[in-house]
Amino acid sequence: MDKNSRRIIKVLIAFSTLFISLVVYLSYFEIFQASKIINNNYNKRQWINEEYVLRGIIADRNGKTLSFSEKNNSSQIRHYPFGRVYSHIIGYSFKEYGKAGLESSYNKDLLNIKKNPIQEITEKIMGPKEKGNNLILTIDHEIQSYAEKKLRGKKGAIVVLNPKNGEIYAMVSKPDFDPSTIKKQWGEITEDKNSPMLNRATMGLYTPGSIFKTITATAALENNKAERSIDCKGFINIDGYVLKDYRGAVHGTIDMKRALEVSCNVFFSQIGLELGEEKLKNTAEKYMLNKEIPFELQVKESTFSKESMTRPELGASAIGQGKILVTPLNMAMVAGAIANDGAMMKPILVKEVIDPKGRTLKMNIPQVLSRTSSKIVADEVKSMMVAVVEEGSGKNARIKNIKVGGKTGTAENQTEKEHGWFIGFAPADDPKVAIAVVLENIGITGGKSAAPIARDIMETALSRLK
């Protein structure tokens, strides 16, 4: 082979390599990066679309309009008629400050932006469509409004969902902001040390405290560690670390059912030590700790330590202290999974996307996200949670003529005041609603603080869902 032939071959190889690299890059960009670029707040094209496309309506499950746009000469005005009630769900859309919430994650749908090349060419020739698509949420406006009122003046979050299909009925985070006045208050809101723009329901990570005992109970039942009693003297010494029951309560001889009723730390820390780190972590991960929860809004991962723990750390983790952090959404899903025979459903916030003529373009179908336990185990935990409300620390969650299951939590944290928790479901014999309530630094037990709020919201929800 002469020199010219070799040179030609080298050039062909070089061009082929460059061509293949370009194809790989464009394919990667199209599959993994294109949607991020399109939805990026700094992408000028999405704002150009807003100049001629009337942004779609966002409505609740019953068709009540929660957000809409109106033409104003050459621009449009976005309206949020319920203000702060939906600040962390719907979010906002303003050219000056970008987008948040569903306004961001469903921006393409609300503007009817298509990726189809033929449609792109058609729009260039004939002009764009004038109206975007509409979102129908799983939210019930009356339940959402009531939950928002119950949380006013407090810090924390509430999540209410259907345990059988994962649909979210209400999701509230406090403190919040009013998207209707965000232009006037942007500086004040963004500089607020209380972080009103943080969606605590999905992005807030909290020490769970005793609500985590439902997961420890599941692990014990799954691993045949539940059929036993211990003598609770109000404390347990784990390799020199003394772990106490709340206010030093002494429970005496106690089994798991009674231990969950009175939220006995000594019992569950002992069970955690007997289970061992791996079995407890495996059960926690079935409940989606250390895993990404697919959702229409950003969600932080709940965490159970992946590093090796000391015995004191394991004992603390078994009662929801130590190296565990959870989101309220995740804990509402935990309650829902127990209520739903051990099947944790994928959470759904947007029921469907419809075009301006009312035709369904997309629909979120319920699906099982994780099998947390067998039905037999779930039923046993459910029965114990009913006893918590009827006989134990959750009495303030009782609803007349309705059987309620639940678990209270009083979680120590880096401040001097504990978080108050309640997770639960109702009716226990045919669950229609599951809930998680967390009150930041409330300084009193979850049974006294969060349980009454959960009771009132569940009662309201059940009256709406008949």
C-alpha positions as CSV (number, residue, x, y, z in Angstrom):
1,M,0.0,0.0,0.0
2,D,1.5,3.4,-1.0
3,K,1.7,6.5,1.2
4,N,-1.3,8.2,-0.5
5,S,-3.6,5.3,0.2
6,R,-2.5,5.2,3.9
7,R,-3.1,8.9,4.2
8,I,-6.6,8.5,2.7
9,I,-7.4,5.7,5.1
10,K,-6.2,7.8,8.1
11,V,-8.3,10.7,6.9
12,L,-11.4,8.5,6.5
13,I,-10.8,6.9,9.9
14,A,-10.5,10.4,11.4
15,F,-13.7,11.7,9.7
16,S,-15.6,8.5,10.7
17,T,-14.5,8.9,14.3
18,L,-15.7,12.5,14.3
19,F,-19.0,11.6,12.7
20,I,-19.6,8.7,15.2
21,S,-18.7,11.1,18.1
22,L,-21.1,13.7,16.8
23,V,-23.9,11.1,16.5
24,V,-23.2,9.8,20.0
25,Y,-23.1,13.4,21.4
26,L,-26.4,14.4,19.7
27,S,-28.1,11.2,20.8
28,Y,-26.9,11.7,24.4
29,F,-28.1,15.4,24.3
30,E,-31.5,14.5,22.8
31,I,-32.1,11.7,25.3
32,F,-30.6,13.1,28.6
33,Q,-30.2,16.9,28.2
34,A,-32.7,18.3,25.8
35,S,-35.6,18.4,28.3
36,K,-33.5,20.1,30.9
37,I,-32.4,22.8,28.4
38,I,-36.0,23.3,27.2
39,N,-37.3,23.7,30.8
40,N,-34.3,25.8,32.0
41,N,-35.5,29.2,33.2
42,Y,-32.7,30.8,31.3
43,N,-33.8,29.4,28.0
44,K,-35.1,32.4,26.0
45,R,-37.1,30.2,23.7
46,Q,-39.6,29.2,26.4
47,W,-40.3,32.8,27.1
48,I,-40.7,33.5,23.4
49,N,-43.4,30.8,23.3
50,E,-45.2,32.5,26.2
51,E,-45.5,35.7,24.1
52,Y,-47.9,33.9,21.7
53,V,-49.2,30.9,23.6
54,L,-51.8,31.4,26.3
55,R,-50.5,29.3,29.2
56,G,-52.8,26.4,30.2
57,I,-55.1,26.2,33.1
58,I,-54.2,24.2,36.3
59,A,-57.3,22.8,38.0
60,D,-58.1,20.5,40.9
61,R,-59.6,17.0,40.6
62,N,-63.1,18.5,40.5
63,G,-62.3,21.1,37.8
64,K,-61.9,24.1,40.1
65,T,-59.4,26.5,38.5
66,L,-56.3,27.1,40.6
67,S,-54.2,29.0,38.1
68,F,-54.9,30.6,34.7
69,S,-53.6,33.2,32.3
70,E,-55.1,36.3,30.5
71,K,-53.9,38.2,27.5
72,N,-52.7,41.7,28.2
73,N,-51.9,43.4,24.9
74,S,-48.8,41.7,23.6
75,S,-48.1,39.8,26.9
76,Q,-50.1,37.7,29.3
77,I,-50.8,37.8,33.1
78,R,-50.7,34.7,35.2
79,H,-53.3,34.6,38.0
80,Y,-53.1,32.6,41.2
81,P,-56.6,33.1,42.7
82,F,-55.8,31.1,45.9
83,G,-52.5,32.7,46.6
84,R,-50.3,31.0,49.1
85,V,-52.6,27.9,49.4
86,Y,-50.8,26.4,46.4
87,S,-47.4,28.2,46.5
88,H,-45.4,24.9,46.8
89,I,-47.5,22.8,44.5
90,I,-48.3,25.1,41.5
91,G,-45.3,27.4,42.2
92,Y,-45.0,30.4,40.0
93,S,-44.1,31.5,36.4
94,F,-42.6,35.0,35.9
95,K,-40.2,36.2,33.3
96,E,-38.2,38.1,35.9
97,Y,-37.8,35.2,38.4
98,G,-38.2,32.0,36.4
99,K,-40.5,29.1,37.3
100,A,-41.1,26.8,40.2
101,G,-43.4,23.9,41.1
102,L,-45.6,22.4,38.5
103,E,-45.3,25.6,36.5
104,S,-41.7,24.5,35.9
105,S,-42.0,20.7,35.7
106,Y,-45.0,20.8,33.4
107,N,-43.9,23.9,31.4
108,K,-43.8,22.1,28.1
109,D,-47.3,20.8,28.5
110,L,-48.7,24.2,29.7
111,L,-47.2,25.9,26.6
112,N,-48.0,23.0,24.3
113,I,-44.3,22.8,23.2
114,K,-43.8,19.8,20.9
115,K,-40.6,17.9,20.1
116,N,-42.0,16.4,16.9
117,P,-40.0,17.9,13.9
118,I,-43.0,17.9,11.7
119,Q,-45.0,20.0,14.2
120,E,-42.0,22.3,14.6
121,I,-42.0,22.9,10.8
122,T,-45.8,23.3,10.7
123,E,-45.7,26.0,13.4
124,K,-43.0,27.9,11.5
125,I,-45.2,27.9,8.4
126,M,-48.7,28.3,9.8
127,G,-47.9,29.9,13.1
128,P,-48.1,28.4,16.6
129,K,-51.1,27.2,18.5
130,E,-52.7,29.9,20.6
131,K,-53.5,27.9,23.7
132,G,-51.5,25.6,25.9
133,N,-52.7,22.4,27.5
134,N,-54.3,22.1,30.9
135,L,-53.4,20.2,34.0
136,I,-55.9,18.3,36.1
137,L,-54.5,17.6,39.5
138,T,-55.3,14.9,42.0
139,I,-55.6,17.6,44.7
140,D,-59.0,18.3,46.3
141,H,-59.3,22.0,46.8
142,E,-61.5,21.8,49.9
143,I,-59.1,19.3,51.6
144,Q,-56.1,21.4,50.5
145,S,-57.6,24.6,51.8
146,Y,-58.5,23.1,55.1
147,A,-55.1,21.5,55.6
148,E,-53.5,24.9,54.8
149,K,-55.6,26.6,57.5
150,K,-54.7,24.0,60.1
151,L,-51.0,24.7,59.5
152,R,-51.1,28.5,59.6
153,G,-48.8,30.1,62.1
154,K,-46.7,26.9,62.4
155,K,-43.6,25.5,60.6
156,G,-43.9,22.1,59.1
157,A,-45.8,20.1,56.4
158,I,-48.9,18.0,55.8
159,V,-49.3,15.3,53.1
160,V,-52.7,13.6,52.5
161,L,-53.0,10.8,49.9
162,N,-55.0,7.9,48.8
163,P,-53.2,4.7,50.0
164,K,-54.8,2.6,47.2
165,N,-53.7,4.6,44.2
166,G,-51.1,7.1,45.4
167,E,-53.2,10.2,44.5
168,I,-52.3,13.3,46.6
169,Y,-55.3,15.1,48.0
170,A,-53.4,17.8,49.8
171,M,-49.8,18.9,50.3
172,V,-49.0,21.9,52.4
173,S,-45.7,23.4,53.6
174,K,-45.3,26.3,56.0
175,P,-44.0,29.0,56.0
176,D,-45.0,29.8,52.4
177,F,-45.4,32.7,50.0
178,D,-48.0,34.3,47.8
179,P,-47.1,33.9,44.1
180,S,-49.6,36.6,43.3
181,T,-47.4,39.2,45.1
182,I,-44.0,37.6,44.4
183,K,-42.8,40.5,42.2
184,K,-43.3,43.0,45.1
185,Q,-41.9,40.7,47.8
186,W,-39.1,38.8,45.9
187,G,-36.3,40.3,48.0
188,E,-38.1,39.8,51.3
189,I,-39.0,36.2,50.4
190,T,-35.6,35.1,49.2
191,E,-33.8,36.6,52.2
192,D,-36.2,35.2,54.8
193,K,-34.3,32.9,57.1
194,N,-37.4,30.7,57.5
195,S,-37.0,29.6,53.9
196,P,-40.7,30.1,52.7
197,M,-39.8,28.9,49.2
198,L,-38.7,25.5,50.5
199,N,-41.3,22.8,50.0
200,R,-40.9,21.0,53.3
201,A,-43.4,18.3,52.2
202,T,-41.0,17.0,49.6
203,M,-37.6,18.7,50.3
204,G,-37.6,18.9,54.1
205,L,-35.5,16.3,55.8
206,Y,-36.6,15.6,59.4
207,T,-35.6,13.2,62.2
208,P,-38.6,10.9,62.3
209,G,-38.6,9.9,65.9
210,S,-41.1,7.2,67.0
211,I,-43.1,7.1,63.7
212,F,-40.1,5.1,62.4
213,K,-41.1,2.3,64.9
214,T,-43.7,1.2,62.3
215,I,-40.7,0.3,60.1
216,T,-38.9,-1.4,62.9
217,A,-42.0,-3.3,63.7
218,T,-42.3,-4.4,60.1
219,A,-38.7,-5.6,60.2
220,A,-39.3,-7.5,63.4
221,L,-42.4,-9.3,62.1
222,E,-40.7,-10.1,58.8
223,N,-37.7,-11.6,60.6
224,N,-39.6,-13.5,63.4
225,K,-38.4,-11.1,66.2
226,A,-41.8,-9.9,67.3
227,E,-43.0,-12.8,69.5
228,R,-41.4,-11.8,72.7
229,S,-41.7,-9.5,75.7
230,I,-39.1,-7.5,77.6
231,D,-38.9,-5.8,81.0
232,C,-38.8,-2.1,80.4
233,K,-37.1,-0.2,83.3
234,G,-37.3,3.1,81.5
235,F,-33.8,3.0,80.1
236,I,-31.3,0.7,78.3
237,N,-27.5,0.8,78.5
238,I,-26.0,0.1,75.1
239,D,-22.2,-0.2,75.4
240,G,-22.1,2.7,77.8
241,Y,-24.8,4.8,76.0
242,V,-27.9,5.2,78.1
243,L,-31.1,5.5,76.0
244,K,-34.2,6.5,77.9
245,D,-37.9,6.4,77.4
246,Y,-39.8,9.7,77.1
247,R,-39.6,11.4,80.5
248,G,-38.2,8.2,82.0
249,A,-41.4,6.3,81.8
250,V,-41.2,2.7,83.1
251,H,-43.4,0.2,81.2
252,G,-42.5,-3.0,82.9
253,T,-43.1,-6.3,81.1
254,I,-44.2,-5.3,77.6
255,D,-44.8,-6.9,74.2
256,M,-44.6,-5.3,70.8
257,K,-48.3,-4.4,70.5
258,R,-48.2,-2.5,73.8
259,A,-44.7,-1.1,73.1
260,L,-46.1,0.6,69.9
261,E,-49.1,1.8,71.8
262,V,-47.0,3.6,74.5
263,S,-44.0,4.2,72.1
264,C,-41.5,2.3,74.3
265,N,-38.0,3.3,73.2
266,V,-36.4,0.5,75.3
267,F,-38.4,-2.2,73.5
268,F,-37.7,-1.0,70.0
269,S,-34.1,-0.3,70.5
270,Q,-33.6,-3.8,71.8
271,I,-35.5,-5.2,68.8
272,G,-33.2,-3.1,66.5
273,L,-30.1,-4.6,68.1
274,E,-31.4,-8.1,67.7
275,L,-32.4,-7.5,64.1
276,G,-29.0,-6.1,63.2
277,E,-28.1,-3.3,60.9
278,E,-28.6,-5.0,57.5
279,K,-32.1,-6.3,58.2
280,L,-33.3,-3.0,59.6
281,K,-31.8,-1.1,56.7
282,N,-33.3,-3.6,54.1
283,T,-36.8,-3.0,55.5
284,A,-36.2,0.8,55.6
285,E,-35.2,0.7,51.9
286,K,-38.3,-1.2,51.0
287,Y,-40.1,1.8,52.4
288,M,-38.1,3.9,50.0
289,L,-35.4,5.3,52.3
290,N,-32.1,5.7,50.4
291,K,-34.1,5.6,47.2
292,E,-35.4,8.2,44.7
293,I,-39.1,8.7,44.8
294,P,-40.4,9.5,41.3
295,F,-42.7,12.5,41.5
296,E,-43.8,15.6,39.6
297,L,-42.0,17.9,42.0
298,Q,-38.4,17.7,43.3
299,V,-38.1,15.2,46.2
300,K,-35.1,14.7,48.6
301,E,-34.1,11.1,49.4
302,S,-35.0,10.0,52.9
303,T,-31.8,8.5,54.4
304,F,-30.9,5.5,56.5
305,S,-27.2,5.3,57.2
306,K,-25.3,3.4,54.5
307,E,-22.2,3.3,56.7
308,S,-21.5,0.8,59.4
309,M,-23.1,1.8,62.7
310,T,-22.1,1.3,66.2
311,R,-24.5,-0.6,68.5
312,P,-25.6,2.7,70.2
313,E,-26.2,4.2,66.7
314,L,-28.2,1.1,65.7
315,G,-30.3,1.3,68.9
316,A,-31.0,4.9,68.3
317,S,-31.9,4.3,64.6
318,A,-34.4,1.7,65.6
319,I,-36.5,4.3,67.4
320,G,-36.1,6.9,64.6
321,Q,-33.2,8.9,66.1
322,G,-29.6,8.6,65.1
323,K,-28.6,8.6,61.4
324,I,-32.1,8.8,59.9
325,L,-33.8,11.6,58.0
326,V,-37.1,11.5,56.2
327,T,-39.5,13.6,54.1
328,P,-43.1,14.1,55.1
329,L,-44.1,12.7,51.6
330,N,-42.1,9.5,52.3
331,M,-43.8,9.0,55.7
332,A,-47.3,9.6,54.3
333,M,-46.3,6.8,51.8
334,V,-45.2,4.6,54.7
335,A,-48.6,5.0,56.4
336,G,-50.3,4.4,53.0
337,A,-48.3,1.2,52.4
338,I,-49.2,-0.3,55.7
339,A,-52.8,0.6,55.1
340,N,-52.7,-0.9,51.6
341,D,-51.6,-4.4,52.5
342,G,-47.9,-3.7,52.2
343,A,-48.1,-2.2,48.7
344,M,-46.6,1.3,48.5
345,M,-48.1,3.2,45.5
346,K,-46.2,5.7,43.4
347,P,-47.3,9.2,44.5
348,I,-49.4,11.1,41.8
349,L,-50.0,14.9,41.8
350,V,-51.1,15.4,38.2
351,K,-54.0,13.2,37.2
352,E,-54.0,14.1,33.5
353,V,-53.0,16.6,30.9
354,I,-55.8,17.7,28.5
355,D,-55.8,19.8,25.4
356,P,-57.9,23.0,25.1
357,K,-60.7,20.9,23.6
358,G,-60.8,18.7,26.6
359,R,-59.1,15.7,25.1
360,T,-56.8,13.6,27.3
361,L,-53.2,13.7,26.1
362,K,-51.5,12.1,29.1
363,M,-52.8,10.2,32.2
364,N,-50.9,9.1,35.2
365,I,-51.9,5.5,35.9
366,P,-51.5,4.1,39.5
367,Q,-48.7,1.7,40.0
368,V,-47.0,-0.1,42.8
369,L,-43.7,1.5,43.7
370,S,-42.5,-1.0,46.3
371,R,-43.7,-4.1,48.1
372,T,-42.8,-3.2,51.7
373,S,-44.0,-6.4,53.4
374,S,-46.4,-9.3,53.1
375,K,-50.1,-8.6,53.6
376,I,-50.0,-10.7,56.8
377,V,-47.3,-8.4,58.2
378,A,-48.9,-5.2,57.0
379,D,-52.2,-6.3,58.7
380,E,-50.4,-6.9,62.0
381,V,-48.7,-3.5,61.9
382,K,-52.0,-2.0,60.9
383,S,-53.8,-3.6,63.9
384,M,-51.1,-2.3,66.2
385,M,-51.5,1.2,64.8
386,V,-55.2,1.0,65.4
387,A,-54.4,0.2,69.1
388,V,-52.1,3.2,69.2
389,V,-55.1,5.4,68.4
390,E,-57.6,3.6,70.5
391,E,-55.5,2.9,73.6
392,G,-52.2,4.6,73.3
393,S,-50.3,7.8,72.5
394,G,-52.5,8.6,69.5
395,K,-55.8,9.0,71.3
396,N,-56.1,12.6,70.0
397,A,-56.5,11.2,66.5
398,R,-59.7,9.3,67.2
399,I,-62.7,10.0,65.0
400,K,-66.2,9.1,66.1
401,N,-67.6,5.9,64.5
402,I,-64.5,5.5,62.4
403,K,-61.6,3.2,63.1
404,V,-58.3,5.1,62.7
405,G,-54.7,3.7,62.7
406,G,-51.7,5.8,63.5
407,K,-48.4,6.5,65.1
408,T,-47.1,9.5,67.0
409,G,-43.6,10.8,67.1
410,T,-41.6,13.2,69.2
411,A,-38.3,13.7,67.5
412,E,-35.2,15.2,69.0
413,N,-33.1,17.4,66.7
414,Q,-30.4,20.0,66.8
415,T,-32.6,22.5,68.5
416,E,-33.9,22.3,72.1
417,K,-37.5,21.8,70.9
418,E,-38.6,18.5,69.5
419,H,-40.5,18.0,66.2
420,G,-44.1,16.7,66.6
421,W,-45.2,13.9,64.2
422,F,-48.2,11.9,63.3
423,I,-48.7,9.4,60.5
424,G,-51.9,7.4,60.0
425,F,-54.9,6.2,57.9
426,A,-58.6,5.8,58.0
427,P,-60.9,4.0,58.0
428,A,-58.7,1.2,59.1
429,D,-60.9,-1.6,57.7
430,D,-61.1,0.1,54.2
431,P,-58.5,2.8,54.1
432,K,-59.4,5.8,51.9
433,V,-56.9,8.3,53.2
434,A,-53.4,8.3,54.7
435,I,-51.6,11.3,56.2
436,A,-48.4,12.6,57.6
437,V,-48.1,15.7,59.7
438,V,-44.9,17.2,61.0
439,L,-44.6,20.3,63.2
440,E,-41.1,21.8,63.4
441,N,-39.7,22.5,66.9
442,I,-43.1,22.5,68.4
443,G,-41.7,21.4,71.8
444,I,-44.6,19.1,72.7
445,T,-45.4,15.5,71.8
446,G,-46.7,14.5,68.5
447,G,-49.7,13.0,70.3
448,K,-50.7,16.4,71.6
449,S,-49.6,18.6,68.6
450,A,-49.8,16.7,65.3
451,A,-52.4,14.0,66.1
452,P,-55.4,16.5,66.5
453,I,-54.5,18.2,63.3
454,A,-54.3,14.8,61.5
455,R,-57.7,13.8,63.0
456,D,-59.4,17.0,61.8
457,I,-58.0,16.7,58.3
458,M,-58.8,13.0,57.9
459,E,-62.3,13.6,59.1
460,T,-62.7,16.5,56.5
461,A,-61.2,14.3,53.8
462,L,-63.5,11.4,54.5
463,S,-66.5,13.6,54.3
464,R,-65.4,14.8,50.9
465,L,-64.5,11.4,49.5
466,K,-67.9,9.7,50.2
